[in-house]
Amino acid sequence: MIFRVALALAPMIPAATRGAEAAAEAKPYTRFEGLNLKIQDGEGYYPMVGIDRDSAMIREKADIKVIPFKEIKQYRIVSAEEIRSRLATLDSVDVQRAYTPQNDPRAKWSSSRAALSTMRSDDRELAEMQYLVTQNSSSAATTLSNALNSEPNLDVQNGGSVDEKIQDELDKNLFDAVQYEFVVSSPRPIPHPYVIIITDVNEEGKADSESSHIYIRQLGPIDNEPGKVTILQGGFPPGFVLEKYQIHLYDNGSEIPTNLSENKIGMTRSEVFGYLESEYVKAHKGQSIAAVVIPNSSKVRLKNVVGVETLHSRVDIKVGKDGAVQEFSLEDAGQAPIPDAVGSFLRDLRFYPALDNGVPIDASVTVRLADLAG
């Protein structure tokens, strides 16, 4: 699981007041049930990490590959718990069954009305011309009268007005699309957002005909100024029954939780580490392994504050069974003081604890600073 730590190092406080302080600690992280889309390429399935116009970008090991949406034949939807430090809001969500433009009775019959009106007008003009030039004035008068009388009614060939036909078609509720409307915003800018919408439907009158339809669309940049989004997703069986839907928001392949995310829980920084370490122990049941640093667990970006020579230094670290750094020292440093930036970085690190037959234990590790800094 990927997350970024952006909290300042907590100051030392008396144990007697620590409980009250912790109770009021901010919860800038969100744990939620996310959705990962994997797309088939050859014999494998690879995670989608972005959109390039009308194509999906997938990651195959260290390579990024672009596959046009129209060439995607198979995909997998994988649900998993995720933790993120960003959060977006989807307000004024309105989801309705709708028609695609080509199947909308109003558009279809309005076109017929316009065509019919034009045709009747042409008939009248021709009849008027015929009345003026024909030698059989009686016949021409009848033709002109028929044209003039038929135009106001605009009756269709099989009877009934166009308005009646539109209403008849609307009453059938043969919807073939879903229209999504919502207003999106985020306190932190989202430069390259896109949405994945999963819509589950049943065919009308067929309770066991449920099918899932996926829709992917790139959005414009999102910030704290609310912006309206309207999406029309077509391709559903006419008259379908809408069962449920999911709207997932992403930025560069990383899902951003929203108020619509399922199983959403706010978490403190310490709760995040506790959860990750617990999951790590479960995943390595019965194993005996060394402590491993949790990527990006320190707020200090060491590469930005120390030189290359310092980054090549090796450091001895004692890691507690809770994954916290207890002691550290630089190898071959003698009596030289540890640079403040290095000390802050190491104190802020968290590890997956060493395991002895699956049980967390205190242990020591020796690694290069550059390997810890990532």
C-alpha positions as CSV (number, residue, x, y, z in Angstrom):
1,M,0.0,0.0,0.0
2,I,1.3,3.5,-0.9
3,F,0.9,6.6,1.2
4,R,2.7,9.8,1.9
5,V,3.6,11.1,5.3
6,A,3.3,14.9,5.7
7,L,3.0,15.3,9.5
8,A,5.5,17.2,11.6
9,L,7.4,15.2,14.2
10,A,5.4,15.3,17.4
11,P,7.1,17.0,20.4
12,M,7.9,15.1,23.6
13,I,5.0,15.4,26.1
14,P,4.5,14.1,29.6
15,A,3.0,10.6,29.8
16,A,0.1,11.8,31.9
17,T,-1.1,14.1,29.2
18,R,-0.2,12.0,26.2
19,G,-3.6,10.1,26.2
20,A,-5.6,13.4,26.0
21,E,-3.3,14.8,23.3
22,A,-3.6,11.6,21.2
23,A,-7.4,11.7,21.5
24,A,-7.3,15.1,19.8
25,E,-4.7,14.1,17.2
26,A,-5.7,14.9,13.6
27,K,-6.6,12.2,11.2
28,P,-5.2,13.3,7.9
29,Y,-5.1,9.8,6.4
30,T,-8.0,7.8,5.0
31,R,-8.3,4.0,4.8
32,F,-11.0,2.9,2.3
33,E,-12.0,0.1,-0.1
34,G,-10.4,1.0,-3.4
35,L,-10.7,-0.4,-6.9
36,N,-7.7,-1.4,-9.0
37,L,-8.2,-2.0,-12.7
38,K,-6.0,-4.5,-14.4
39,I,-6.0,-4.7,-18.2
40,Q,-5.0,-7.8,-20.3
41,D,-2.0,-7.5,-22.6
42,G,-0.9,-10.8,-24.1
43,E,-1.2,-13.4,-21.4
44,G,-0.9,-11.1,-18.4
45,Y,-3.0,-8.5,-16.6
46,Y,-1.3,-5.2,-15.7
47,P,-2.4,-2.3,-13.5
48,M,-3.8,0.8,-15.2
49,V,-1.8,3.9,-14.2
50,G,-3.3,6.6,-16.3
51,I,-5.0,7.8,-19.5
52,D,-3.5,9.2,-22.7
53,R,-6.4,10.6,-24.7
54,D,-8.4,7.6,-25.8
55,S,-6.0,5.0,-24.5
56,A,-5.1,3.4,-21.2
57,M,-1.6,3.5,-19.8
58,I,-0.6,0.3,-18.1
59,R,2.6,-0.6,-16.1
60,E,4.4,-3.8,-17.1
61,K,7.2,-4.1,-14.6
62,A,9.3,-1.0,-15.2
63,D,7.7,-0.1,-18.5
64,I,4.6,2.0,-19.3
65,K,2.6,0.8,-22.3
66,V,-0.3,2.6,-24.0
67,I,-3.3,0.5,-25.2
68,P,-6.2,2.1,-27.1
69,F,-9.5,1.6,-25.3
70,K,-11.0,0.0,-28.4
71,E,-8.3,-2.7,-28.4
72,I,-8.9,-3.7,-24.7
73,K,-10.5,-7.2,-24.8
74,Q,-10.4,-8.3,-21.1
75,Y,-9.9,-6.6,-17.8
76,R,-10.1,-7.4,-14.1
77,I,-11.5,-5.4,-11.3
78,V,-9.7,-5.9,-8.0
79,S,-10.9,-4.5,-4.7
80,A,-8.4,-3.8,-1.9
81,E,-8.0,-1.7,1.2
82,E,-5.9,1.5,0.5
83,I,-4.5,4.3,2.5
84,R,-4.2,7.8,1.2
85,S,-3.4,11.3,2.5
86,R,-5.6,13.0,0.0
87,L,-9.4,13.3,0.0
88,A,-11.8,14.7,-2.6
89,T,-15.5,15.5,-2.4
90,L,-18.3,14.7,-4.8
91,D,-21.3,16.8,-4.1
92,S,-24.8,17.1,-5.7
93,V,-24.5,13.6,-7.1
94,D,-27.4,12.9,-9.5
95,V,-27.7,9.5,-11.3
96,Q,-30.6,8.9,-13.7
97,R,-31.5,6.5,-16.5
98,A,-31.3,8.4,-19.8
99,Y,-31.2,8.0,-23.6
100,T,-28.2,8.1,-25.9
101,P,-28.8,10.8,-28.5
102,Q,-29.5,8.3,-31.3
103,N,-32.2,6.6,-29.2
104,D,-33.9,9.6,-27.6
105,P,-37.5,9.6,-28.7
106,R,-37.6,13.4,-28.4
107,A,-34.7,13.9,-30.7
108,K,-35.8,11.2,-33.1
109,W,-39.4,12.4,-33.5
110,S,-38.4,16.1,-33.4
111,S,-36.2,15.3,-36.4
112,S,-39.2,13.7,-38.1
113,R,-41.3,16.7,-37.3
114,A,-38.8,19.0,-38.9
115,A,-38.4,16.8,-42.0
116,L,-42.2,16.5,-42.3
117,S,-42.7,20.2,-41.9
118,T,-40.2,20.9,-44.6
119,M,-41.8,18.3,-46.9
120,R,-45.3,19.7,-46.4
121,S,-44.0,23.2,-47.0
122,D,-42.4,22.0,-50.3
123,D,-45.7,20.2,-51.2
124,R,-47.6,23.5,-50.6
125,E,-45.3,25.5,-52.8
126,L,-45.5,23.0,-55.6
127,A,-49.3,22.9,-55.3
128,E,-49.4,26.7,-55.5
129,M,-47.2,26.7,-58.5
130,Q,-49.3,24.0,-60.1
131,Y,-52.6,25.9,-59.4
132,L,-51.2,29.0,-61.1
133,V,-50.0,27.2,-64.3
134,T,-52.2,24.2,-64.8
135,Q,-55.0,24.1,-67.3
136,N,-57.0,21.8,-65.0
137,S,-57.8,24.3,-62.3
138,S,-60.2,22.0,-60.5
139,S,-57.6,19.3,-60.0
140,A,-55.0,21.8,-59.0
141,A,-57.3,23.4,-56.5
142,T,-57.9,20.0,-54.8
143,T,-54.1,19.4,-54.6
144,L,-53.5,22.8,-53.1
145,S,-56.3,22.4,-50.5
146,N,-55.0,19.0,-49.4
147,A,-51.5,20.4,-48.9
148,L,-52.7,23.4,-47.0
149,N,-55.0,21.4,-44.7
150,S,-52.4,18.7,-44.0
151,E,-49.5,21.0,-42.9
152,P,-51.0,22.2,-39.6
153,N,-51.8,18.7,-38.4
154,L,-48.5,17.1,-39.2
155,D,-50.0,13.7,-39.0
156,V,-47.6,10.8,-39.4
157,Q,-48.3,8.0,-41.8
158,N,-49.6,5.5,-39.3
159,G,-51.8,8.0,-37.5
160,G,-51.4,10.2,-34.5
161,S,-49.4,13.5,-34.1
162,V,-45.7,13.7,-33.6
163,D,-46.2,14.8,-30.0
164,E,-48.4,11.8,-29.3
165,K,-45.7,9.5,-30.8
166,I,-43.0,11.1,-28.6
167,Q,-45.1,10.5,-25.5
168,D,-45.9,6.9,-26.5
169,E,-42.1,6.2,-26.9
170,L,-41.3,7.9,-23.6
171,D,-43.9,5.9,-21.8
172,K,-42.1,2.7,-22.8
173,N,-39.0,3.8,-20.7
174,L,-36.6,2.2,-23.1
175,F,-33.6,3.9,-21.6
176,D,-30.2,2.8,-22.9
177,A,-27.9,5.1,-20.9
178,V,-27.1,6.5,-17.4
179,Q,-26.4,10.1,-16.9
180,Y,-24.1,11.0,-14.0
181,E,-23.8,14.5,-12.7
182,F,-21.7,15.7,-9.7
183,V,-19.6,18.5,-8.4
184,V,-16.1,17.7,-7.6
185,S,-13.4,19.5,-5.5
186,S,-10.3,18.8,-3.5
187,P,-8.3,20.9,-1.0
188,R,-5.1,19.7,-2.7
189,P,-4.9,20.1,-6.5
190,I,-5.4,17.0,-8.6
191,P,-3.6,17.7,-11.9
192,H,-4.4,14.6,-14.0
193,P,-7.6,13.2,-12.7
194,Y,-9.8,10.5,-14.3
195,V,-12.8,8.5,-13.2
196,I,-13.7,4.9,-13.4
197,I,-17.5,4.2,-13.1
198,I,-18.9,0.7,-12.6
199,T,-22.6,0.4,-13.3
200,D,-24.5,-2.8,-12.5
201,V,-27.8,-3.3,-14.3
202,N,-30.4,-6.0,-14.9
203,E,-32.4,-6.4,-18.1
204,E,-36.0,-5.5,-17.7
205,G,-38.1,-8.4,-16.5
206,K,-35.0,-10.6,-16.0
207,A,-33.9,-10.7,-12.3
208,D,-30.9,-12.9,-12.9
209,S,-29.5,-11.0,-15.8
210,E,-27.2,-8.6,-13.8
211,S,-24.2,-7.3,-15.7
212,S,-21.4,-4.8,-14.9
213,H,-20.5,-2.0,-17.3
214,I,-17.2,0.0,-17.0
215,Y,-16.7,3.6,-18.1
216,I,-13.4,5.5,-18.0
217,R,-13.1,9.2,-18.6
218,Q,-10.4,11.8,-18.2
219,L,-11.3,15.0,-16.3
220,G,-9.9,18.5,-16.2
221,P,-7.7,19.5,-13.3
222,I,-9.4,19.6,-9.9
223,D,-8.8,22.0,-7.1
224,N,-10.7,23.5,-4.2
225,E,-13.0,25.4,-6.5
226,P,-16.0,23.1,-7.1
227,G,-16.4,22.0,-10.8
228,K,-19.4,20.3,-12.4
229,V,-19.0,17.1,-14.3
230,T,-21.7,15.5,-16.6
231,I,-21.2,12.0,-18.0
232,L,-23.5,10.0,-20.3
233,Q,-22.7,6.3,-20.2
234,G,-24.4,4.3,-23.0
235,G,-24.5,0.7,-24.2
236,F,-27.1,-0.7,-21.8
237,P,-30.0,-3.0,-22.9
238,P,-33.1,-0.9,-23.6
239,G,-35.4,-0.6,-20.6
240,F,-32.7,-1.8,-18.2
241,V,-33.0,-1.7,-14.4
242,L,-30.3,0.3,-12.6
243,E,-29.1,-1.8,-9.6
244,K,-26.1,0.1,-8.3
245,Y,-23.1,2.2,-9.3
246,Q,-19.6,3.1,-8.1
247,I,-17.6,6.3,-8.9
248,H,-13.9,6.1,-8.3
249,L,-11.5,9.0,-8.7
250,Y,-7.8,8.7,-9.7
251,D,-4.7,10.7,-10.3
252,N,-1.8,9.1,-12.1
253,G,-3.0,5.6,-11.2
254,S,-3.5,6.3,-7.5
255,E,-7.0,6.3,-6.3
256,I,-8.2,9.2,-4.3
257,P,-10.8,8.5,-1.6
258,T,-14.0,10.6,-1.7
259,N,-17.1,10.9,0.4
260,L,-18.6,8.0,-1.8
261,S,-15.8,5.6,-1.0
262,E,-16.8,2.4,0.8
263,N,-15.6,1.5,4.3
264,K,-13.9,4.9,4.7
265,I,-12.1,5.5,8.0
266,G,-10.0,8.5,9.1
267,M,-6.6,7.6,10.6
268,T,-3.8,9.2,12.5
269,R,-0.2,8.7,11.5
270,S,0.4,6.3,14.3
271,E,-2.8,4.4,13.4
272,V,-1.6,4.1,9.8
273,F,1.7,2.5,10.9
274,G,0.0,0.2,13.4
275,Y,-2.4,-1.0,10.7
276,L,0.4,-1.6,8.1
277,E,2.5,-3.5,10.6
278,S,-0.5,-5.6,11.6
279,E,-1.2,-6.5,8.0
280,Y,2.5,-7.2,7.4
281,V,2.6,-9.7,10.3
282,K,-0.5,-11.4,9.0
283,A,1.0,-11.7,5.5
284,H,4.2,-13.3,6.8
285,K,2.7,-15.7,9.3
286,G,5.3,-18.2,10.6
287,Q,8.2,-16.5,8.8
288,S,11.6,-15.3,10.3
289,I,12.7,-12.2,8.5
290,A,14.7,-9.0,9.1
291,A,13.2,-5.6,9.7
292,V,12.3,-3.7,6.6
293,V,11.8,0.0,6.3
294,I,8.3,1.3,5.3
295,P,8.8,3.4,2.2
296,N,8.2,7.2,2.6
297,S,7.6,6.8,6.3
298,S,9.7,9.8,7.2
299,K,8.6,13.3,6.6
300,V,12.2,14.4,6.0
301,R,13.4,14.1,2.4
302,L,17.0,13.3,3.1
303,K,18.2,13.6,-0.5
304,N,17.2,17.3,-0.5
305,V,19.2,18.2,2.7
306,V,22.4,16.1,2.7
307,G,25.2,15.6,0.2
308,V,26.0,12.4,-1.8
309,E,28.9,11.5,0.5
310,T,26.5,11.4,3.5
311,L,24.0,9.3,1.6
312,H,26.6,6.6,1.0
313,S,27.2,6.3,4.8
314,R,26.0,3.1,6.5
315,V,23.9,3.3,9.6
316,D,23.2,0.8,12.4
317,I,19.6,1.0,13.6
318,K,17.9,-0.8,16.5
319,V,14.3,-1.4,15.6
320,G,11.7,-2.2,18.2
321,K,9.0,-4.9,17.8
322,D,6.5,-2.1,17.2
323,G,8.6,-1.0,14.2
324,A,9.8,2.3,15.8
325,V,13.5,3.3,15.7
326,Q,15.0,3.0,19.2
327,E,18.7,3.8,18.6
328,F,21.0,4.5,15.7
329,S,24.6,5.4,14.9
330,L,26.6,6.0,11.7
331,E,29.4,3.4,11.0
332,D,32.9,4.7,11.1
333,A,31.7,8.1,12.3
334,G,33.9,8.1,15.4
335,Q,33.0,10.9,17.7
336,A,31.7,13.1,14.9
337,P,28.1,14.3,15.6
338,I,25.3,13.0,13.4
339,P,24.0,15.8,11.2
340,D,20.6,17.1,12.4
341,A,18.9,16.3,9.2
342,V,20.0,12.7,9.4
343,G,18.9,12.4,13.0
344,S,15.5,13.8,12.2
345,F,15.1,11.5,9.3
346,L,16.1,8.4,11.3
347,R,13.9,9.2,14.3
348,D,10.9,9.6,12.0
349,L,11.4,6.3,10.1
350,R,9.1,3.3,10.7
351,F,9.9,-0.3,9.9
352,Y,8.0,-3.5,9.4
353,P,9.4,-5.3,12.5
354,A,11.7,-8.2,12.4
355,L,9.9,-11.5,12.7
356,D,10.9,-14.7,14.5
357,N,8.5,-17.5,13.4
358,G,6.0,-14.8,12.7
359,V,6.3,-13.0,16.0
360,P,7.6,-9.4,16.0
361,I,10.9,-8.9,17.9
362,D,13.4,-6.2,18.7
363,A,16.3,-6.4,16.2
364,S,19.1,-4.4,14.5
365,V,19.8,-3.7,10.9
366,T,22.7,-2.1,9.0
367,V,21.9,-0.3,5.8
368,R,23.0,2.6,3.6
369,L,21.2,5.9,4.1
370,A,20.6,6.1,0.4
371,D,18.6,2.8,0.6
372,L,16.5,4.1,3.4
373,A,15.9,7.4,1.6
374,G,14.5,5.7,-1.4
